């Protein structure tokens, strides 16, 4: 059994889970499931990154401790991964003792080895990014990421002697062409390394920042959040010497988004080298999701709740779309139209239809059992050969994290089998007793095709694969080694399986409402247009006026599992104390917007006429988060 160790990024707890996070995690989960089916001993790690200025600031703003904020948001990530069926083996939090212990041990070892020194640092600092920017990176005197003014800070800090590893790192990357992949990111890293590599400031003075892991050799400083965070990949395995570490670390691979290439491809290998720990095998880098052309990112608004799509279309459809639509490494655009298009074409038409046709034919024409072989003609051979090729193609694609290619290959096979049904016409063969042998061959081929699909689809569509396997009476652990043609025992029972992926009717309209409706100037809309608006019950837990605004109140509302800030234009009608504790109705899926410098994530519904205004509330009690339809 080969060990296989895969990590997602650890997600920063100043944020709620969004599509970018979900993609990284789904990719890692699909890979972990593939390697498990392939027979590897797999360890999948995810978790949360919980230290640093941004958490301290966000917590202070919300009036809670950094630990409380970390607990809240870490739980939100964990709940999201559970709801998405992510098969992680471990969930690390950087505020855990087991992590701090390893970080401090590595820092102490580097200090003892003379790899760390005390120096002075002055520079332009962005509090949002928690980093200094070089003159070259600054855009119009502002942070290139946040486009906000930078602050000049000068202070004594500890530095890691990263510069001395520049030549060694270039050499390593050149000798291991797939150390960073796909290739575009390897080139990007080599591009960074054409400029001189500076030493890395790895500490922050405690008078400026308390929220971090204290340096073991100087408790007036805490560890820089990146230096702390990267070590999670090692600390989660118990660190050097731990049996789990010794088993899995030599097979380590990381999955990250392209925004964090530099720390992972440059800082991290140098840190490992200095600490005498072997390097990871591969850094697998994916691109950004855009939403209608706009970036979905960590600290910028425009978030998509991963769970909203999961709830609406199901886990498998959501996984399929993101894995199939994004060419791993490149950017892709997320739209509901594209989503529904793929669901209908690939899942409902191609796969769902095949499963329904094939199982129905076996039940109706074969008495619900896999028949005794039948003689194989070139038509059946072609299906078997197509599968052998697809299996090899999927293996090659998965070796490179090319999920889109793996799925395209599997769907080629689905197409081959669908065409085989059309050309072999089992329903016609069944009408002629003399063609019993041909009918048996056709039904056997269909049963065999579904059986191997039931294994190949496990990493990508775990729920659908399970349903297919159940319909075919396959109860053991799915193994790629069994995805070999001709292993289906004659006489095995088969059940009909239809509606695996129901079609989404995007032109669905509902009956018109009874009685005349006053439409005035507003045109009528279809029910599915209304369905795009996600209305939810929200409990107002805090409210404060926005300075400089007569009209706006800043509300902190609870939607049950999450809390968010909503800015509402009700200050002339409600004092903060009047609205706190009320259960109101908000538009929950409104794009984030900045109002007087505050990001609002949603809109409170209110009625107004003739200068009077009333916020909509419920006339009996329901928990926050309840959907309004
Ligand atoms: Zn910034």
Boltz pocket constraint, residues with backbone or C-beta under 6 A from the ligand:
constraints:
  - pocket:
      binder: B
      contacts: [[A, 126], [A, 127], [A, 128], [A, 129], [A, 130], [A, 143], [A, 144], [A, 145], [A, 146], [A, 147]]
      max_distance: 6.0
